Amino acid sequence: MLRTGASLPSTDWPAPRAVLELLKPITWFPPMWAFGCGAVAAAAPFSGRWPYLAAGLVLCGPLLCATSQAVNDWFDREVDAINEPDRPIPSGRMPGRSGLYVALLWSALSLGVATALGSWVFGAAAIGLALAWAYSAPPLRLKKNGWWGNAACAICYEGFAWATGSALAGAGAPTLRTLALAGLYSFGAHGIMTLNDFKSLEGDRRLGIGSLPARLGPERAARVACAMMAAAQVAVAILLWVWGRPAQASVVLFLLLAQGALMRRLLADPRAKAPWYNATGISLYVLGMLASAWALRSLGG
């Protein structure tokens, strides 16, 4: 049960602080980082493109990612009432349907900004928004299946953001090499999303949400997450080597070896160590993304 009538119509407006908490600024970093990697990989001069790049950065983080957080919190309000009852919606700090209204407003703002940035960006934003709603909202509610739900999140947070940065920096379609790395890092991000699901394991089990930790158990889910993250980075290193960039390939492999040591600690106690790994191992993962982006820049995109 929610502590207030959070799902009922109300004329009350939430405090700005509650809205900001609903939009979760801390979650904006991954897509903004992927956007930056895509911009670097485009191998185009930034001069004259700064307004577009700034708008794209806002689109990926404070708009699209924030929208996905608001949508998820609205449709997850019953789960959050179990797992994290102090969140804005279950706590009543976002009264009535205000959480839903914020999600709708931010969706419209996102599409408005994307429209001004060209067809590639608009297309990526529109698909990303569709996946964000499909992830959380019935009837699809992709998050009920951890395989599909995590794939939708990973594609939005990594692949689309990377492609958007490349399109804006290069003023055109991303190259096949850029799309290949964006796809591989999206595959690895599936594992990152699995680790994020550990925090809601109890509520997922009680309400029948098939996140991978709930579906496979914490130990197996952690092994799957590690395998996906590692496989993506090995594939990236192989491509960089084939493309004649052994130095950057070696950097990616070195960072992966460091992650391997951290993964051993994670696998010893996945439920307790998942937040710790997100703060340590994932940092090494995203550094590898940047090294890969610089490799593409040196290749001309």
C-alpha positions as CSV (number, residue, x, y, z in Angstrom):
1,M,0.0,0.0,0.0
2,L,1.2,3.5,-0.7
3,R,1.4,5.8,2.3
4,T,-0.9,8.4,0.6
5,G,-3.4,8.4,-2.2
6,A,-0.5,8.9,-4.6
7,S,-2.4,7.5,-7.6
8,L,-5.6,9.6,-7.1
9,P,-6.3,12.9,-8.8
10,S,-5.3,15.9,-6.7
11,T,-5.0,19.7,-7.2
12,D,-1.9,19.8,-5.0
13,W,1.4,20.6,-6.7
14,P,4.7,19.0,-5.6
15,A,7.6,21.0,-4.3
16,P,10.4,21.6,-6.9
17,R,12.7,19.5,-4.8
18,A,10.4,16.6,-5.1
19,V,10.2,17.0,-8.9
20,L,14.0,17.1,-9.1
21,E,14.3,14.0,-7.0
22,L,11.8,12.3,-9.2
23,L,13.9,13.1,-12.3
24,K,17.0,11.7,-10.5
25,P,20.0,13.8,-11.8
26,I,22.4,11.2,-10.6
27,T,21.2,8.9,-13.4
28,W,21.8,11.4,-16.1
29,F,25.6,10.7,-16.2
30,P,25.6,7.5,-18.2
31,P,23.7,8.7,-21.3
32,M,25.5,12.1,-21.2
33,W,28.9,10.3,-21.0
34,A,27.8,8.0,-24.0
35,F,26.8,11.2,-25.8
36,G,30.2,12.7,-25.2
37,C,31.9,9.5,-26.4
38,G,29.8,9.6,-29.6
39,A,30.8,13.3,-30.2
40,V,34.5,12.4,-29.7
41,A,34.2,9.4,-32.1
42,A,32.7,11.6,-34.9
43,A,36.2,13.0,-35.7
44,A,34.7,16.3,-36.6
45,P,35.8,19.7,-35.3
46,F,33.6,21.0,-32.5
47,S,33.9,24.7,-33.5
48,G,30.5,26.0,-34.6
49,R,28.8,22.9,-33.2
50,W,28.8,23.8,-29.5
51,P,25.2,25.0,-29.4
52,Y,24.0,21.7,-30.9
53,L,26.3,19.7,-28.7
54,A,25.0,21.5,-25.6
55,A,21.4,20.9,-26.6
56,G,22.1,17.3,-27.3
57,L,23.7,16.8,-23.9
58,V,20.7,18.3,-22.3
59,L,18.4,16.1,-24.4
60,C,20.2,12.9,-23.4
61,G,20.4,13.7,-19.7
62,P,18.0,16.2,-18.1
63,L,15.3,15.5,-20.7
64,L,15.2,11.9,-22.1
65,C,16.9,10.1,-19.2
66,A,14.9,12.2,-16.7
67,T,11.7,11.3,-18.5
68,S,12.5,7.6,-18.3
69,Q,13.0,8.0,-14.5
70,A,9.7,9.8,-14.0
71,V,7.8,7.2,-16.2
72,N,9.4,4.3,-14.3
73,D,8.7,5.8,-10.8
74,W,5.1,6.4,-11.7
75,F,4.4,2.8,-12.9
76,D,6.6,1.4,-10.2
77,R,5.0,3.2,-7.3
78,E,3.7,0.0,-5.8
79,V,7.1,-1.7,-6.0
80,D,8.8,1.4,-4.6
81,A,6.3,1.4,-1.7
82,I,8.0,-1.9,-0.7
83,N,11.6,-1.3,-1.7
84,E,12.0,2.5,-1.3
85,P,9.0,4.0,0.4
86,D,10.7,7.4,0.8
87,R,10.8,8.1,-2.9
88,P,8.7,11.1,-4.0
89,I,5.6,9.2,-5.2
90,P,5.1,6.5,-2.6
91,S,5.9,9.0,0.2
92,G,3.2,11.4,-1.0
93,R,5.6,14.2,-1.9
94,M,4.4,13.9,-5.5
95,P,0.7,14.0,-4.8
96,G,-2.1,12.7,-7.0
97,R,-1.1,12.1,-10.6
98,S,1.6,14.8,-10.6
99,G,4.3,12.1,-11.2
100,L,2.5,11.1,-14.4
101,Y,2.0,14.7,-15.5
102,V,5.8,15.3,-15.1
103,A,6.5,12.3,-17.2
104,L,4.1,13.5,-20.0
105,L,5.5,17.1,-19.8
106,W,9.1,15.9,-20.0
107,S,8.2,13.6,-22.9
108,A,6.8,16.6,-24.9
109,L,9.8,18.8,-24.0
110,S,12.2,16.0,-25.2
111,L,10.5,15.7,-28.5
112,G,10.4,19.4,-28.9
113,V,14.1,19.8,-28.5
114,A,14.9,16.7,-30.6
115,T,12.8,18.2,-33.5
116,A,15.1,21.2,-33.6
117,L,18.2,19.0,-33.8
118,G,17.6,17.1,-37.0
119,S,16.1,13.9,-38.3
120,W,18.7,11.5,-36.9
121,V,18.4,13.0,-33.4
122,F,14.6,13.1,-33.6
123,G,14.4,9.5,-34.7
124,A,16.7,8.3,-31.9
125,A,14.8,10.4,-29.3
126,A,11.4,9.2,-30.5
127,I,12.4,5.5,-30.4
128,G,14.1,6.1,-27.0
129,L,11.0,7.6,-25.6
130,A,8.9,4.8,-27.0
131,L,11.2,2.2,-25.3
132,A,11.1,4.2,-22.0
133,W,7.4,4.0,-21.9
134,A,7.3,0.4,-23.1
135,Y,9.8,-0.5,-20.4
136,S,7.6,0.7,-17.5
137,A,4.0,1.1,-18.7
138,P,1.4,-1.6,-19.4
139,P,0.5,-3.5,-21.5
140,L,4.1,-4.2,-22.6
141,R,5.9,-3.3,-19.3
142,L,9.2,-4.8,-20.7
143,K,10.8,-4.7,-17.2
144,K,8.7,-7.7,-16.2
145,N,11.2,-9.7,-18.3
146,G,14.7,-8.8,-17.3
147,W,16.2,-9.8,-20.6
148,W,14.0,-7.5,-22.7
149,G,13.7,-4.7,-20.2
150,N,17.4,-4.4,-19.6
151,A,18.0,-4.5,-23.4
152,A,15.6,-1.6,-23.9
153,C,17.4,0.5,-21.1
154,A,20.9,-0.4,-22.4
155,I,20.1,0.6,-26.0
156,C,18.6,4.0,-24.8
157,Y,21.3,4.8,-22.3
158,E,24.3,3.8,-24.4
159,G,23.6,3.1,-28.0
160,F,21.2,5.9,-28.9
161,A,23.1,8.4,-26.8
162,W,26.3,7.5,-28.5
163,A,24.7,7.7,-32.0
164,T,23.1,11.1,-31.1
165,G,26.5,12.6,-30.0
166,S,28.1,11.3,-33.2
167,A,25.3,12.7,-35.4
168,L,25.4,16.1,-33.8
169,A,29.2,16.5,-33.8
170,G,29.5,15.2,-37.3
171,A,26.4,16.9,-38.7
172,G,25.4,13.6,-40.4
173,A,24.7,10.0,-40.0
174,P,27.1,8.0,-37.7
175,T,29.6,5.7,-39.3
176,L,29.3,2.0,-39.3
177,R,32.3,1.8,-36.9
178,T,30.6,4.1,-34.5
179,L,27.4,2.1,-34.7
180,A,29.3,-1.1,-34.1
181,L,30.9,0.2,-30.9
182,A,27.7,1.8,-29.7
183,G,26.0,-1.6,-30.2
184,L,28.7,-3.5,-28.3
185,Y,28.7,-1.1,-25.4
186,S,24.9,-1.3,-25.3
187,F,25.3,-5.1,-25.0
188,G,27.7,-4.7,-22.1
189,A,25.3,-2.1,-20.5
190,H,22.7,-4.9,-20.3
191,G,24.9,-6.3,-17.5
192,I,25.1,-2.9,-15.8
193,M,21.3,-2.7,-15.8
194,T,21.2,-6.2,-14.1
195,L,23.3,-4.9,-11.3
196,N,21.0,-1.9,-10.8
197,D,18.1,-4.4,-10.3
198,F,19.6,-5.8,-7.2
199,K,18.3,-2.9,-5.1
200,S,14.7,-3.8,-5.9
201,L,15.0,-7.6,-5.6
202,E,12.6,-8.0,-2.7
203,G,9.8,-5.9,-4.3
204,D,10.3,-7.5,-7.7
205,R,9.9,-11.0,-6.2
206,R,6.7,-10.0,-4.3
207,L,5.1,-8.4,-7.2
208,G,6.1,-10.8,-9.9
209,I,8.6,-8.6,-11.8
210,G,11.0,-10.9,-13.6
211,S,14.2,-8.9,-13.2
212,L,17.2,-11.1,-13.7
213,P,18.2,-11.1,-10.0
214,A,14.6,-12.2,-9.3
215,R,14.4,-14.6,-12.2
216,L,17.8,-16.3,-12.0
217,G,18.8,-15.6,-8.3
218,P,21.5,-13.1,-7.2
219,E,24.5,-15.4,-7.9
220,R,23.5,-16.4,-11.4
221,A,22.3,-13.0,-12.4
222,A,25.7,-11.5,-11.2
223,R,27.6,-14.0,-13.3
224,V,25.5,-13.2,-16.4
225,A,26.0,-9.5,-15.8
226,C,29.8,-9.9,-15.6
227,A,29.9,-12.1,-18.6
228,M,28.0,-9.6,-20.8
229,M,30.1,-6.7,-19.7
230,A,33.3,-8.6,-20.3
231,A,32.3,-10.0,-23.7
232,A,31.4,-6.6,-25.0
233,Q,34.8,-5.2,-24.0
234,V,36.7,-8.1,-25.5
235,A,34.8,-7.6,-28.8
236,V,35.6,-3.9,-28.7
237,A,39.3,-4.6,-28.2
238,I,39.3,-7.1,-31.1
239,L,37.7,-4.5,-33.4
240,L,40.1,-1.8,-32.4
241,W,43.0,-4.1,-33.0
242,V,41.7,-5.1,-36.4
243,W,41.2,-1.4,-37.2
244,G,44.9,-0.7,-36.5
245,R,44.6,0.8,-33.0
246,P,46.4,-1.6,-30.8
247,A,47.2,1.0,-28.1
248,Q,43.6,1.8,-27.4
249,A,42.7,-1.9,-27.7
250,S,45.3,-2.6,-25.0
251,V,43.8,0.1,-22.8
252,V,40.4,-1.5,-23.0
253,L,41.8,-4.9,-22.2
254,F,43.8,-3.5,-19.2
255,L,40.7,-1.8,-17.8
256,L,38.9,-5.1,-18.3
257,L,41.6,-7.0,-16.3
258,A,41.2,-4.5,-13.5
259,Q,37.4,-5.1,-13.6
260,G,38.0,-8.8,-13.4
261,A,39.6,-8.4,-10.0
262,L,36.6,-6.3,-8.8
263,M,34.2,-8.9,-10.3
264,R,35.6,-11.6,-8.1
265,R,34.6,-9.6,-5.0
266,L,31.2,-8.9,-6.5
267,L,30.5,-12.5,-7.2
268,A,31.4,-13.5,-3.7
269,D,28.4,-11.5,-2.4
270,P,26.4,-10.0,-5.2
271,R,23.5,-8.5,-3.2
272,A,25.9,-6.6,-0.9
273,K,28.5,-5.7,-3.4
274,A,26.4,-4.6,-6.4
275,P,26.3,-0.9,-5.4
276,W,30.0,-1.0,-4.6
277,Y,30.8,-2.5,-8.1
278,N,28.6,0.2,-9.7
279,A,30.9,2.8,-8.2
280,T,34.1,1.0,-9.0
281,G,34.0,-1.5,-11.9
282,I,31.5,0.6,-14.0
283,S,33.9,3.6,-13.7
284,L,36.5,1.5,-15.5
285,Y,34.0,0.3,-18.1
286,V,33.1,3.9,-19.1
287,L,36.8,4.9,-19.2
288,G,37.2,2.1,-21.8
289,M,34.3,3.7,-23.8
290,L,36.3,7.0,-24.0
291,A,39.4,5.3,-25.1
292,S,37.5,3.6,-27.8
293,A,35.9,6.9,-28.9
294,W,39.4,8.4,-29.2
295,A,40.5,5.5,-31.3
296,L,37.6,6.2,-33.7
297,R,38.4,9.8,-33.8
298,S,42.0,9.0,-34.9
299,L,40.5,6.8,-37.6
300,G,38.3,9.6,-39.0
301,G,35.1,8.4,-37.3
